[in-house]
Amino acid sequence: MQPVSPSPLTLTALDRESCPAKATACVDLTRHLTWLQSAGKVTFGPIRAEPGPPGSAHATPRGIFQVSWRAGATFVSNIYHEPMPWAVFFAPGGIAFHGGSLTTPSHGCVHLTDENAHYYNQHLPDGAEVVVF
């Protein structure tokens, strides 16, 4: 069963242009959205996300990354000592999608609801391309 967003969100033409078809996961930092796709077709989302604050030391990095590893429901950050349930690590410095607050900025990660983080954890294999723009 797929988690469901409380209200339907839509992607703009810029979102679609900014995330290449070969990417598996896309993150729009400006609109606080993320989605999964296959060959450019959206397979899950878009859903709400809470990244790190732009212009700060904890800003979520922009770029093209690959999933390096995934953690389970009880994973805790060894840097900030905070829970990172269902983390999917994709960028240097421990940057990941994971369950967290959708109203409090992250330390550079991309917060999702726990339910959506679990879905990402199950559907983003190691090596999957993640584009953050």
N, CA, C and O atoms as a printed pandas DataFrame, in Angstrom:
     atom_number atom_name residue_name chain_id  residue_number  x_coord  y_coord  z_coord
0              1         N          MET        A               1    0.845   -1.184    0.000
1              2        CA          MET        A               1    0.000    0.000    0.000
2              3         C          MET        A               1    0.887    1.243    0.000
3              4         O          MET        A               1    1.818    1.347    0.797
4              5         N          GLN        A               2    0.594    2.177   -0.892
5              6        CA          GLN        A               2    1.364    3.409   -0.971
6              7         C          GLN        A               2    0.814    4.437    0.007
7              8         O          GLN        A               2   -0.402    4.567    0.148
8              9         N          PRO        A               3    1.711    5.185    0.698
9             10        CA          PRO        A               3    1.254    6.314    1.498
10            11         C          PRO        A               3    0.572    7.326    0.582
11            12         O          PRO        A               3    0.871    7.402   -0.610
12            13         N          VAL        A               4   -0.333    8.088    1.144
13            14        CA          VAL        A               4   -1.094    9.048    0.352
14            15         C          VAL        A               4   -0.846   10.449    0.880
15            16         O          VAL        A               4   -0.860   10.675    2.089
16            17         N          SER        A               5   -0.619   11.390   -0.030
17            18        CA          SER        A               5   -0.467   12.790    0.333
18            19         C          SER        A               5   -1.832   13.337    0.725
19            20         O          SER        A               5   -2.828   12.990    0.091
20            21         N          PRO        A               6   -1.909   14.197    1.769
21            22        CA          PRO        A               6   -3.201   14.709    2.206
22            23         C          PRO        A               6   -3.936   15.523    1.140
23            24         O          PRO        A               6   -5.167   15.522    1.104
24            25         N          SER        A               7   -3.207   16.204    0.288
25            26        CA          SER        A               7   -3.863   16.931   -0.800
26            27         C          SER        A               7   -2.996   16.766   -2.034
27            28         O          SER        A               7   -1.769   16.757   -1.932
28            29         N          PRO        A               8   -3.611   16.637   -3.192
29            30        CA          PRO        A               8   -2.813   16.414   -4.394
30            31         C          PRO        A               8   -1.896   17.603   -4.693
31            32         O          PRO        A               8   -2.333   18.754   -4.691
32            33         N          LEU        A               9   -0.649   17.314   -4.943
33            34        CA          LEU        A               9    0.328   18.328   -5.311
34            35         C          LEU        A               9    0.654   18.116   -6.779
35            36         O          LEU        A               9    0.567   16.998   -7.286
36            37         N          THR        A              10    1.026   19.178   -7.452
37            38        CA          THR        A              10    1.324   19.060   -8.877
38            39         C          THR        A              10    2.732   19.555   -9.165
39            40         O          THR        A              10    3.283   20.384   -8.441
40            41         N          LEU        A              11    3.294   19.030  -10.233
41            42        CA          LEU        A              11    4.611   19.449  -10.673
42            43         C          LEU        A              11    4.467   20.513  -11.743
43            44         O          LEU        A              11    3.541   20.480  -12.553
44            45         N          THR        A              12    5.398   21.459  -11.734
45            46        CA          THR        A              12    5.413   22.508  -12.745
46            47         C          THR        A              12    6.275   22.052  -13.925
47            48         O          THR        A              12    6.982   21.048  -13.839
48            49         N          ALA        A              13    6.207   22.789  -15.006
49            50        CA          ALA        A              13    7.070   22.511  -16.156
50            51         C          ALA        A              13    8.536   22.627  -15.742
51            52         O          ALA        A              13    9.375   21.861  -16.215
52            53         N          LEU        A              14    8.849   23.580  -14.861
53            54        CA          LEU        A              14   10.224   23.745  -14.389
54            55         C          LEU        A              14   10.681   22.522  -13.596
55            56         O          LEU        A              14   11.822   22.082  -13.737
56            57         N          ASP        A              15    9.788   21.966  -12.757
57            58        CA          ASP        A              15   10.123   20.743  -12.024
58            59         C          ASP        A              15   10.517   19.650  -13.007
59            60         O          ASP        A              15   11.544   18.991  -12.850
60            61         N          ARG        A              16    9.685   19.474  -14.019
61            62        CA          ARG        A              16    9.918   18.396  -14.990
62            63         C          ARG        A              16   11.201   18.629  -15.785
63            64         O          ARG        A              16   11.914   17.678  -16.106
64            65         N          GLU        A              17   11.496   19.888  -16.103
65            66        CA          GLU        A              17   12.726   20.214  -16.835
66            67         C          GLU        A              17   13.959   20.047  -15.953
67            68         O          GLU        A              17   15.025   19.671  -16.441
68            69         N          SER        A              18   13.823   20.322  -14.672
69            70        CA          SER        A              18   14.962   20.331  -13.759
70            71         C          SER        A              18   15.397   18.947  -13.308
71            72         O          SER        A              18   16.509   18.781  -12.808
72            73         N          CYS        A              19   14.538   17.956  -13.479
73            74        CA          CYS        A              19   14.886   16.601  -13.050
74            75         C          CYS        A              19   14.907   15.688  -14.271
75            76         O          CYS        A              19   13.855   15.388  -14.835
76            77         N          PRO        A              20   16.093   15.243  -14.687
77            78        CA          PRO        A              20   16.188   14.420  -15.890
78            79         C          PRO        A              20   15.445   13.097  -15.759
79            80         O          PRO        A              20   15.279   12.569  -14.659
80            81         N          ALA        A              21   15.002   12.572  -16.890
81            82        CA          ALA        A              21   14.217   11.336  -16.923
82            83         C          ALA        A              21   14.948   10.157  -16.297
83            84         O          ALA        A              21   14.312    9.247  -15.764
84            85         N          LYS        A              22   16.299   10.163  -16.355
85            86        CA          LYS        A              22   17.029    9.018  -15.810
86            87         C          LYS        A              22   17.089    9.019  -14.282
87            88         O          LYS        A              22   17.462    8.010  -13.682
88            89         N          ALA        A              23   16.729   10.130  -13.646
89            90        CA          ALA        A              23   16.732   10.189  -12.184
90            91         C          ALA        A              23   15.593    9.343  -11.620
91            92         O          ALA        A              23   14.516    9.255  -12.211
92            93         N          THR        A              24   15.848    8.727  -10.473
93            94        CA          THR        A              24   14.823    7.936   -9.790
94            95         C          THR        A              24   14.090    8.776   -8.756
95            96         O          THR        A              24   12.891    8.594   -8.546
96            97         N          ALA        A              25   14.805    9.700   -8.102
97            98        CA          ALA        A              25   14.198   10.592   -7.108
98            99         C          ALA        A              25   14.559   12.027   -7.434
99           100         O          ALA        A              25   15.678   12.322   -7.855
100          101         N          CYS        A              26   13.594   12.918   -7.234
101          102        CA          CYS        A              26   13.786   14.341   -7.522
102          103         C          CYS        A              26   13.387   15.141   -6.292
103          104         O          CYS        A              26   12.451   14.778   -5.581
104          105         N          VAL        A              27   14.111   16.240   -6.045
105          106        CA          VAL        A              27   13.800   17.125   -4.919
106          107         C          VAL        A              27   13.820   18.562   -5.421
107          108         O          VAL        A              27   14.831   19.028   -5.945
108          109         N          ASP        A              28   12.703   19.260   -5.258
109          110        CA          ASP        A              28   12.600   20.687   -5.569
110          111         C          ASP        A              28   12.723   21.421   -4.236
111          112         O          ASP        A              28   11.774   21.456   -3.452
112          113         N          LEU        A              29   13.907   22.013   -3.980
113          114        CA          LEU        A              29   14.156   22.681   -2.698
114          115         C          LEU        A              29   13.299   23.928   -2.514
115          116         O          LEU        A              29   12.900   24.241   -1.392
116          117         N          THR        A              30   13.015   24.634   -3.587
117          118        CA          THR        A              30   12.226   25.864   -3.491
118          119         C          THR        A              30   10.784   25.575   -3.092
119          120         O          THR        A              30   10.216   26.272   -2.251
120          121         N          ARG        A              31   10.195   24.548   -3.694
121          122        CA          ARG        A              31    8.793   24.226   -3.447
122          123         C          ARG        A              31    8.602   23.196   -2.337
123          124         O          ARG        A              31    7.469   22.861   -1.992
124          125         N          HIS        A              32    9.705   22.690   -1.774
125          126        CA          HIS        A              32    9.652   21.677   -0.708
126          127         C          HIS        A              32    8.859   20.452   -1.151
127          128         O          HIS        A              32    7.969   19.976   -0.447
128          129         N          LEU        A              33    9.208   19.952   -2.345
129          130        CA          LEU        A              33    8.553   18.776   -2.910
130          131         C          LEU        A              33    9.586   17.736   -3.296
131          132         O          LEU        A              33   10.738   18.060   -3.588
132          133         N          THR        A              34    9.160   16.489   -3.294
133          134        CA          THR        A              34    9.975   15.402   -3.812
134          135         C          THR        A              34    9.051   14.388   -4.462
135          136         O          THR        A              34    7.868   14.313   -4.131
136          137         N          TRP        A              35    9.602   13.600   -5.398
137          138        CA          TRP        A              35    8.826   12.552   -6.047
138          139         C          TRP        A              35    9.773   11.486   -6.561
139          140         O          TRP        A              35   10.977   11.707   -6.693
140          141         N          LEU        A              36    9.205   10.324   -6.849
141          142        CA          LEU        A              36    9.939    9.235   -7.472
142          143         C          LEU        A              36    9.452    9.101   -8.899
143          144         O          LEU        A              36    8.296    9.397   -9.202
144          145         N          GLN        A              37   10.341    8.652   -9.778
145          146        CA          GLN        A              37    9.961    8.510  -11.178
146          147         C          GLN        A              37   10.730    7.360  -11.814
147          148         O          GLN        A              37   11.743    6.898  -11.290
148          149         N          SER        A              38   10.226    6.916  -12.947
149          150        CA          SER        A              38   10.875    5.892  -13.750
150          151         C          SER        A              38   10.764    6.320  -15.203
151          152         O          SER        A              38    9.662    6.523  -15.711
152          153         N          ALA        A              39   11.899    6.459  -15.873
153          154        CA          ALA        A              39   11.945    6.922  -17.267
154          155         C          ALA        A              39   11.160    8.220  -17.447
155          156         O          ALA        A              39   10.496    8.412  -18.466
156          157         N          GLY        A              40   11.237    9.114  -16.452
157          158        CA          GLY        A              40   10.580   10.412  -16.527
158          159         C          GLY        A              40    9.119   10.414  -16.143
159          160         O          GLY        A              40    8.502   11.478  -16.092
160          161         N          LYS        A              41    8.545    9.255  -15.871
161          162        CA          LYS        A              41    7.130    9.177  -15.474
162          163         C          LYS        A              41    7.048    9.080  -13.955
163          164         O          LYS        A              41    7.680    8.216  -13.348
164          165         N          VAL        A              42    6.265    9.970  -13.341
165          166        CA          VAL        A              42    6.125    9.985  -11.889
166          167         C          VAL        A              42    5.470    8.681  -11.431
167          168         O          VAL        A              42    4.411    8.291  -11.921
168          169         N          THR        A              43    6.132    8.016  -10.475
169          170        CA          THR        A              43    5.606    6.763   -9.933
170          171         C          THR        A              43    5.104    6.920   -8.500
171          172         O          THR        A              43    4.348    6.081   -8.009
172          173         N          PHE        A              44    5.528    8.001   -7.825
173          174        CA          PHE        A              44    5.069    8.273   -6.455
174          175         C          PHE        A              44    5.246    9.754   -6.169
175          176         O          PHE        A              44    6.323   10.309   -6.385
176          177         N          GLY        A              45    4.189   10.395   -5.683
177          178        CA          GLY        A              45    4.253   11.814   -5.350
178          179         C          GLY        A              45    3.670   12.665   -6.450
179          180         O          GLY        A              45    2.956   12.172   -7.323
180          181         N          PRO        A              46    3.976   13.946   -6.405
181          182        CA          PRO        A              46    4.895   14.613   -5.485
182          183         C          PRO        A              46    4.326   14.681   -4.068
183          184         O          PRO        A              46    3.114   14.691   -3.853
184          185         N          ILE        A              47    5.262   14.726   -3.106
185          186        CA          ILE        A              47    4.914   14.805   -1.692
186          187         C          ILE        A              47    5.690   15.950   -1.056
187          188         O          ILE        A              47    6.685   16.426   -1.602
188          189         N          ARG        A              48    5.217   16.381    0.103
189          190        CA          ARG        A              48    5.886   17.444    0.860
190          191         C          ARG        A              48    7.204   16.935    1.437
191          192         O          ARG        A              48    7.328   15.769    1.813
192          193         N          ALA        A              49    8.178   17.829    1.499
193          194        CA          ALA        A              49    9.490   17.532    2.063
194          195         C          ALA        A              49    9.991   18.780    2.786
195          196         O          ALA        A              49    9.622   19.899    2.428
196          197         N          GLU        A              50   10.815   18.589    3.785
197          198        CA          GLU        A              50   11.412   19.729    4.492
198          199         C          GLU        A              50   12.927   19.596    4.436
199          200         O          GLU        A              50   13.506   18.770    5.142
200          201         N          PRO        A              51   13.578   20.413    3.592
201          202        CA          PRO        A              51   15.038   20.361    3.463
202          203         C          PRO        A              51   15.721   21.235    4.510
203          204         O          PRO        A              51   15.075   21.838    5.367
204          205         N          GLY        A              52   17.047   21.284    4.412
205          206        CA          GLY        A              52   17.816   22.203    5.248
206          207         C          GLY        A              52   17.610   23.622    4.767
207          208         O          GLY        A              52   17.317   23.834    3.590
208          209         N          PRO        A              53   17.757   24.615    5.658
209          210        CA          PRO        A              53   17.514   26.008    5.284
210          211         C          PRO        A              53   18.515   26.526    4.249
211          212         O          PRO        A              53   19.724   26.392    4.438
212          213         N          PRO        A              54   18.016   27.119    3.152
213          214        CA          PRO        A              54   18.920   27.636    2.119
214          215         C          PRO        A              54   19.827   28.731    2.667
215          216         O          PRO        A              54   19.422   29.523    3.518
216          217         N          GLY        A              55   21.044   28.762    2.173
217          218        CA          GLY        A              55   21.980   29.808    2.580
218          219         C          GLY        A              55   22.606   29.596    3.943
219          220         O          GLY        A              55   23.372   30.439    4.408
220          221         N          SER        A              56   22.293   28.478    4.595
221          222        CA          SER        A              56   22.856   28.219    5.923
222          223         C          SER        A              56   23.895   27.105    5.834
223          224         O          SER        A              56   24.074   26.493    4.781
224          225         N          ALA        A              57   24.571   26.852    6.939
225          226        CA          ALA        A              57   25.538   25.753    6.998
226          227         C          ALA        A              57   24.841   24.407    6.836
227          228         O          ALA        A              57   25.488   23.409    6.518
228          229         N          HIS        A              58   23.525   24.372    7.054
229          230        CA          HIS        A              58   22.759   23.128    6.965
230          231         C          HIS        A              58   21.891   23.059    5.709
231          232         O          HIS        A              58   20.938   22.280    5.660
232          233         N          ALA        A              59   22.209   23.860    4.701
233          234        CA          ALA        A              59   21.435   23.824    3.451
234          235         C          ALA        A              59   21.574   22.451    2.799
235          236         O          ALA        A              59   22.659   21.871    2.784
236          237         N          THR        A              60   20.487   21.946    2.269
237          238        CA          THR        A              60   20.538   20.685    1.524
238          239         C          THR        A              60   21.310   20.934    0.226
239          240         O          THR        A              60   20.994   21.872   -0.506
240          241         N          PRO        A              61   22.309   20.112   -0.066
241          242        CA          PRO        A              61   23.111   20.352   -1.271
242          243         C          PRO        A              61   22.321   20.082   -2.554
243          244         O          PRO        A              61   21.495   19.172   -2.620
244          245         N          ARG        A              62   22.600   20.893   -3.558
245          246        CA          ARG        A              62   22.006   20.701   -4.891
246          247         C          ARG        A              62   22.977   19.874   -5.723
247          248         O          ARG        A              62   24.193   19.960   -5.554
248          249         N          GLY        A              63   22.418   19.074   -6.622
249          250        CA          GLY        A              63   23.279   18.305   -7.503
250          251         C          GLY        A              63   22.685   16.966   -7.869
251          252         O          GLY        A              63   21.515   16.683   -7.613
252          253         N          ILE        A              64   23.527   16.149   -8.477
253          254        CA          ILE        A              64   23.149   14.799   -8.880
254          255         C          ILE        A              64   23.937   13.836   -8.009
255          256         O          ILE        A              64   25.164   13.903   -7.944
256          257         N          PHE        A              65   23.217   12.935   -7.336
257          258        CA          PHE        A              65   23.818   12.020   -6.370
258          259         C          PHE        A              65   23.329   10.597   -6.630
259          260         O          PHE        A              65   22.427   10.377   -7.439
260          261         N          GLN        A              66   23.927    9.644   -5.941
261          262        CA          GLN        A              66   23.465    8.266   -5.995
262          263         C          GLN        A              66   23.219    7.763   -4.585
263          264         O          GLN        A              66   23.960    8.095   -3.659
264          265         N          VAL        A              67   22.170    6.958   -4.423
265          266        CA          VAL        A              67   21.892    6.342   -3.130
266          267         C          VAL        A              67   23.088    5.454   -2.780
267          268         O          VAL        A              67   23.505    4.614   -3.578
268          269         N          SER        A              68   23.634    5.651   -1.576
269          270        CA          SER        A              68   24.792    4.860   -1.155
270          271         C          SER        A              68   24.408    3.749   -0.180
271          272         O          SER        A              68   24.983    2.661   -0.221
272          273         N          TRP        A              69   23.438    4.020    0.696
273          274        CA          TRP        A              69   22.983    2.978    1.608
274          275         C          TRP        A              69   21.695    3.409    2.283
275          276         O          TRP        A              69   21.307    4.575    2.217
276          277         N          ARG        A              70   21.033    2.459    2.932
277          278        CA          ARG        A              70   19.745    2.706    3.589
278          279         C          ARG        A              70   19.790    2.148    4.999
279          280         O          ARG        A              70   20.501    1.182    5.276
280          281         N          ALA        A              71   19.022    2.769    5.890
281          282        CA          ALA        A              71   18.958    2.324    7.285
282          283         C          ALA        A              71   17.507    2.036    7.658
283          284         O          ALA        A              71   16.582    2.412    6.938
284          285         N          GLY        A              72   17.323    1.375    8.775
285          286        CA          GLY        A              72   15.992    0.963    9.211
286          287         C          GLY        A              72   15.256    1.994   10.048
287          288         O          GLY        A              72   15.652    3.156   10.133
288          289         N          ALA        A              73   14.183    1.540   10.660
289          290        CA          ALA        A              73   13.263    2.407   11.399
290          291         C          ALA        A              73   13.878    3.033   12.645
291          292         O          ALA        A              73   13.418    4.085   13.089
292          293         N          THR        A              74   14.904    2.416   13.217
293          294        CA          THR        A              74   15.436    2.896   14.499
294          295         C          THR        A              74   16.796    3.583   14.372
295          296         O          THR        A              74   17.465    3.808   15.381
296          297         N          PHE        A              75   17.212    3.917   13.159
297          298        CA          PHE        A              75   18.525    4.533   12.966
298          299         C          PHE        A              75   18.581    5.908   13.644
299          300         O          PHE        A              75   17.620    6.675   13.586
300          301         N          VAL        A              76   19.711    6.207   14.285
301          302        CA          VAL        A              76   19.938    7.491   14.953
302          303         C          VAL        A              76   21.226    8.098   14.398
303          304         O          VAL        A              76   22.234    7.406   14.259
304          305         N          SER        A              77   21.188    9.388   14.084
305          306        CA          SER        A              77   22.356   10.096   13.564
306          307         C          SER        A              77   23.500   10.033   14.561
307          308         O          SER        A              77   23.311   10.296   15.749
308          309         N          ASN        A              78   24.704    9.681   14.071
309          310        CA          ASN        A              78   25.865    9.681   14.962
310          311         C          ASN        A              78   26.491   11.067   15.051
311          312         O          ASN        A              78   27.444   11.268   15.803
312          313         N          ILE        A              79   25.957   12.037   14.282
313          314        CA          ILE        A              79   26.439   13.420   14.336
314          315         C          ILE        A              79   25.541   14.258   15.251
315          316         O          ILE        A              79   26.026   14.945   16.149
316          317         N          TYR        A              80   24.228   14.192   15.013
317          318        CA          TYR        A              80   23.283   15.034   15.759
318          319         C          TYR        A              80   22.521   14.271   16.831
319          320         O          TYR        A              80   21.768   14.865   17.602
320          321         N          HIS        A              81   22.712   12.965   16.883
321          322        CA          HIS        A              81   22.068   12.114   17.888
322          323         C          HIS        A              81   20.550   12.250   17.870
323          324         O          HIS        A              81   19.894   12.228   18.911
324          325         N          GLU        A              82   20.009   12.390   16.662
325          326        CA          GLU        A              82   18.559   12.484   16.476
326          327         C          GLU        A              82   18.101   11.329   15.607
327          328         O          GLU        A              82   18.858   10.846   14.765
328          329         N          PRO        A              83   16.855   10.875   15.806
329          330        CA          PRO        A              83   16.334    9.778   14.987
330          331         C          PRO        A              83   16.281   10.153   13.512
331          332         O          PRO        A              83   15.956   11.283   13.146
332          333         N          MET        A              84   16.608    9.173   12.677
333          334        CA          MET        A              84   16.537    9.309   11.223
334          335         C          MET        A              84   15.839    8.056   10.675
335          336         O          MET        A              84   16.444    7.274    9.941
336          337         N          PRO        A              85   14.563    7.873   11.036
337          338        CA          PRO        A              85   13.902    6.634   10.614
338          339         C          PRO        A              85   13.844    6.494    9.098
339          340         O          PRO        A              85   13.565    7.447    8.371
340          341         N          TRP        A              86   14.115    5.274    8.650
341          342        CA          TRP        A              86   14.037    4.893    7.237
342          343         C          TRP        A              86   14.953    5.742    6.347
343          344         O          TRP        A              86   14.586    6.075    5.221
344          345         N          ALA        A              87   16.139    6.090    6.848
345          346        CA          ALA        A              87   17.066    6.940    6.102
346          347         C          ALA        A              87   17.524    6.269    4.804
347          348         O          ALA        A              87   17.793    5.069    4.752
348          349         N          VAL        A              88   17.600    7.098    3.760
349          350        CA          VAL        A              88   18.156    6.703    2.460
350          351         C          VAL        A              88   19.267    7.708    2.172
351          352         O          VAL        A              88   18.989    8.840    1.777
352          353         N          PHE        A              89   20.518    7.305    2.367
353          354        CA          PHE        A              89   21.658    8.207    2.239
354          355         C          PHE        A              89   22.057    8.361    0.779
355          356         O          PHE        A              89   22.241    7.379    0.060
356          357         N          PHE        A              90   22.188    9.638    0.351
357          358        CA          PHE        A              90   22.472    9.871   -1.064
358          359         C          PHE        A              90   23.545   10.918   -1.335
359          360         O          PHE        A              90   23.993   11.019   -2.477
360          361         N          ALA        A              91   23.975   11.687   -0.375
361          362        CA          ALA        A              91   24.974   12.729   -0.625
362          363         C          ALA        A              91   26.032   12.702    0.481
363          364         O          ALA        A              91   25.761   12.248    1.593
364          365         N          PRO        A              92   27.239   13.192    0.174
365          366        CA          PRO        A              92   28.316   13.216    1.175
366          367         C          PRO        A              92   27.880   13.958    2.444
367          368         O          PRO        A              92   27.043   14.860    2.396
368          369         N          GLY        A              93   28.458   13.565    3.564
369          370        CA          GLY        A              93   28.173   14.227    4.832
370          371         C          GLY        A              93   26.952   13.671    5.541
371          372         O          GLY        A              93   26.430   14.302    6.460
372          373         N          GLY        A              94   26.489   12.502    5.128
373          374        CA          GLY        A              94   25.348   11.882    5.803
374          375         C          GLY        A              94   24.005   12.447    5.396
375          376         O          GLY        A              94   23.045   12.353    6.161
376          377         N          ILE        A              95   23.909   13.032    4.216
377          378        CA          ILE        A              95   22.658   13.621    3.736
378          379         C          ILE        A              95   21.736   12.504    3.249
379          380         O          ILE        A              95   22.139   11.636    2.475
380          381         N          ALA        A              96   20.481   12.548    3.723
381          382        CA          ALA        A              96   19.548   11.458    3.426
382          383         C          ALA        A              96   18.112   11.957    3.380
383          384         O          ALA        A              96   17.785   13.015    3.916
384          385         N          PHE        A              97   17.268   11.174    2.729
385          386        CA          PHE        A              97   15.824   11.274    2.942
386          387         C          PHE        A              97   15.583   10.521    4.242
387          388         O          PHE        A              97   16.183    9.466    4.449
388          389         N          HIS        A              98   14.726   11.023    5.123
389          390        CA          HIS        A              98   14.354   10.244    6.311
390          391         C          HIS        A              98   13.129   10.858    6.963
391          392         O          HIS        A              98   12.762   11.998    6.678
392          393         N          GLY        A              99   12.508   10.100    7.830
393          394        CA          GLY        A              99   11.361   10.594    8.574
394          395         C          GLY        A              99   11.782   11.743    9.466
395          396         O          GLY        A              99   12.835   11.694   10.102
396          397         N          GLY        A             100   10.953   12.782    9.510
397          398        CA          GLY        A             100   11.263   13.948   10.327
398          399         C          GLY        A             100   10.166   14.985   10.211
399          400         O          GLY        A             100    9.151   14.757    9.552
400          401         N          SER        A             101   10.366   16.104   10.841
401          402        CA          SER        A             101    9.382   17.188   10.861
402          403         C          SER        A             101    9.223   17.832    9.485
403          404         O          SER        A             101   10.206   18.077    8.785
404          405         N          LEU        A             102    7.984   18.098    9.111
405          406        CA          LEU        A             102    7.736   18.830    7.870
406          407         C          LEU        A             102    7.589   20.328    8.126
407          408         O          LEU        A             102    7.246   21.082    7.216
408          409         N          THR        A             103    7.846   20.763    9.365
409          410        CA          THR        A             103    7.778   22.190    9.695
410          411         C          THR        A             103    9.095   22.727   10.256
411          412         O          THR        A             103    9.301   23.941   10.291
412          413         N          THR        A             104    9.981   21.843   10.693
413          414        CA          THR        A             104   11.285   22.254   11.220
414          415         C          THR        A             104   12.359   21.868   10.215
415          416         O          THR        A             104   12.468   20.697    9.853
416          417         N          PRO        A             105   13.165   22.840    9.752
417          418        CA          PRO        A             105   14.207   22.516    8.776
418          419         C          PRO        A             105   15.171   21.448    9.288
419          420         O          PRO        A             105   15.407   21.336   10.491
420          421         N          SER        A             106   15.715   20.675    8.372
421          422        CA          SER        A             106   16.657   19.614    8.718
422          423         C          SER        A             106   18.073   20.183    8.842
423          424         O          SER        A             106   18.307   21.375    8.637
424          425         N          HIS        A             107   19.001   19.300    9.181
425          426        CA          HIS        A             107   20.427   19.644    9.216
426          427         C          HIS        A             107   21.063   19.357    7.859
427          428         O          HIS        A             107   22.242   19.009    7.785
428          429         N          GLY        A             108   20.283   19.504    6.782
429          430        CA          GLY        A             108   20.797   19.259    5.437
430          431         C          GLY        A             108   20.124   18.092    4.743
431          432         O          GLY        A             108   20.212   17.951    3.523
432          433         N          CYS        A             109   19.456   17.259    5.514
433          434        CA          CYS        A             109   18.735   16.126    4.946
434          435         C          CYS        A             109   17.418   16.592    4.334
435          436         O          CYS        A             109   17.123   17.786    4.299
436          437         N          VAL        A             110   16.640   15.638    3.858
437          438        CA          VAL        A             110   15.308   15.919    3.332
438          439         C          VAL        A             110   14.324   15.154    4.200
439          440         O          VAL        A             110   14.208   13.933    4.100
440          441         N          HIS        A             111   13.612   15.887    5.058
441          442        CA          HIS        A             111   12.603   15.272    5.918
442          443         C          HIS        A             111   11.370   14.883    5.113
443          444         O          HIS        A             111   10.924   15.626    4.239
444          445         N          LEU        A             112   10.830   13.717    5.417
445          446        CA          LEU        A             112    9.564   13.228    4.881
446          447         C          LEU        A             112    8.736   12.738    6.062
447          448         O          LEU        A             112    9.269   12.582    7.160
448          449         N          THR        A             113    7.452   12.495    5.861
449          450        CA          THR        A             113    6.705   11.826    6.924
450          451         C          THR        A             113    7.340   10.448    7.108
451          452         O          THR        A             113    7.990    9.948    6.190
452          453         N          ASP        A             114    7.168    9.835    8.258
453          454        CA          ASP        A             114    7.738    8.503    8.482
454          455         C          ASP        A             114    7.206    7.509    7.453
455          456         O          ASP        A             114    7.951    6.666    6.955
456          457         N          GLU        A             115    5.935    7.610    7.141
457          458        CA          GLU        A             115    5.318    6.700    6.176
458          459         C          GLU        A             115    5.948    6.857    4.791
459          460         O          GLU        A             115    6.261    5.864    4.134
460          461         N          ASN        A             116    6.132    8.099    4.352
461          462        CA          ASN        A             116    6.748    8.334    3.049
462          463         C          ASN        A             116    8.232    7.964    3.054
463          464         O          ASN        A             116    8.749    7.473    2.051
464          465         N          ALA        A             117    8.918    8.196    4.173
465          466        CA          ALA        A             117   10.328    7.806    4.282
466          467         C          ALA        A             117   10.456    6.287    4.151
467          468         O          ALA        A             117   11.381    5.797    3.504
468          469         N          HIS        A             118    9.543    5.553    4.755
469          470        CA          HIS        A             118    9.557    4.099    4.645
470          471         C          HIS        A             118    9.363    3.681    3.188
471          472         O          HIS        A             118   10.031    2.766    2.706
472          473         N          TYR        A             119    8.454    4.349    2.493
473          474        CA          TYR        A             119    8.218    4.040    1.081
474          475         C          TYR        A             119    9.479    4.316    0.258
475          476         O          TYR        A             119    9.870    3.487   -0.564
476          477         N          TYR        A             120   10.119    5.473    0.472
477          478        CA          TYR        A             120   11.359    5.795   -0.245
478          479         C          TYR        A             120   12.424    4.738    0.063
479          480         O          TYR        A             120   13.137    4.297   -0.838
480          481         N          ASN        A             121   12.531    4.335    1.319
481          482        CA          ASN        A             121   13.509    3.343    1.740
482          483         C          ASN        A             121   13.306    2.022    0.990
483          484         O          ASN        A             121   14.275    1.345    0.645
484          485         N          GLN        A             122   12.067    1.665    0.745
485          486        CA          GLN        A             122   11.754    0.413    0.045
486          487         C          GLN        A             122   11.911    0.528   -1.472
487          488         O          GLN        A             122   12.123   -0.483   -2.141
488          489         N          HIS        A             123   11.812    1.737   -2.027
489          490        CA          HIS        A             123   11.773    1.902   -3.482
490          491         C          HIS        A             123   12.970    2.632   -4.090
491          492         O          HIS        A             123   12.996    2.867   -5.298
492          493         N          LEU        A             124   13.952    2.991   -3.281
493          494        CA          LEU        A             124   15.171    3.609   -3.798
494          495         C          LEU        A             124   16.351    2.674   -3.526
495          496         O          LEU        A             124   16.924    2.698   -2.436
496          497         N          PRO        A             125   16.709    1.865   -4.500
497          498        CA          PRO        A             125   17.813    0.935   -4.295
498          499         C          PRO        A             125   19.171    1.649   -4.277
499          500         O          PRO        A             125   19.297    2.775   -4.759
500          501         N          ASP        A             126   20.165    0.991   -3.726
501          502        CA          ASP        A             126   21.522    1.526   -3.775
502          503         C          ASP        A             126   21.876    1.796   -5.230
503          504         O          ASP        A             126   21.596    0.982   -6.109
504          505         N          GLY        A             127   22.495    2.948   -5.474
505          506        CA          GLY        A             127   22.889    3.341   -6.826
506          507         C          GLY        A             127   21.849    4.167   -7.561
507          508         O          GLY        A             127   22.157    4.740   -8.606
508          509         N          ALA        A             128   20.621    4.250   -7.047
509          510        CA          ALA        A             128   19.572    5.047   -7.707
510          511         C          ALA        A             128   19.999    6.510   -7.757
511          512         O          ALA        A             128   20.601    7.018   -6.811
512          513         N          GLU        A             129   19.685    7.183   -8.859
513          514        CA          GLU        A             129   20.073    8.575   -9.026
514          515         C          GLU        A             129   19.065    9.501   -8.341
515          516         O          GLU        A             129   17.854    9.356   -8.505
516          517         N          VAL        A             130   19.593   10.452   -7.574
517          518        CA          VAL        A             130   18.793   11.454   -6.876
518          519         C          VAL        A             130   19.240   12.823   -7.395
519          520         O          VAL        A             130   20.428   13.145   -7.369
520          521         N          VAL        A             131   18.273   13.629   -7.870
521          522        CA          VAL        A             131   18.580   14.969   -8.354
522          523         C          VAL        A             131   17.926   15.990   -7.423
523          524         O          VAL        A             131   16.715   15.965   -7.204
524          525         N          VAL        A             132   18.742   16.878   -6.885
525          526        CA          VAL        A             132   18.271   17.918   -5.966
526          527         C          VAL        A             132   18.511   19.260   -6.653
527          528         O          VAL        A             132   19.639   19.581   -7.024
528          529         N          PHE        A             133   17.452   20.034   -6.817
529          530        CA          PHE        A             133   17.584   21.326   -7.497
530          531         C          PHE        A             133   16.824   22.415   -6.764
531          532         O          PHE        A             133   16.826   23.567   -7.196
